[in-house]
């Protein structure tokens, strides 16, 4: 991944982002062309602290033949993204650009045993079911044994030993405060991704919005005494 210094994220922030997203695209090279699949995953850590990304694919997915435990794969994890028009800047002579969050994890991938796959299925479903609380979480225990075994036979578990972590959060960090704030304000009127990028920009450089916050506070009507 090419990462300009302004946008580079450290290892911990990149891994946290990947874990929070929990969905990405794995890609491997079969000798003649790249093969990719989009899928959910979760991170765990070996005793020595090495990150591991666990996921599964359909049994007939050609990626399975490439999981030799030695060849490096790529897991690309993307967050929200938004187009930026040059018209939104305060400064003249700007060009169109795109803001985004992206993390790349890479390393060799091996097959999981049946016992490991059972753990992987339960851990993965628990990760996302917990986001739906207070709904009572679904568990594989709700399935009949025969149906569960049939579904497990249709998939193959995989785990990546993450050897390299790269993170790029392009949020216009290199722009002046005036331009930075102008872009964030413009994105507030966009779609859900644009609004999320705007919020991330505000969290990244809150000082760029200090004057705006002060102006908002001074225009608020004073409360009368009770």
Secondary structure, 3 states (H helix, E strand, C coil): CCCCHHHECCHHHHHHHHHHHCEEEEEEECCCCEEEEEEECEEEECCCCCEEEEEEEECCCHHHHHCCCCCEEEEEEEEEEEEECHHHCCCCCCCCEEEEEEEEEEEEEEECCHHHHHHHHHHHHHHHHHHHCCCCCCCHHHCCHHHHHHHHHCEEEEEEECCEEEEEEECCCCCCHHHHHHHHHHHCCCCHHHHHHHHHHHHHCHHHHHHHHHHHHHHCCCCCCC
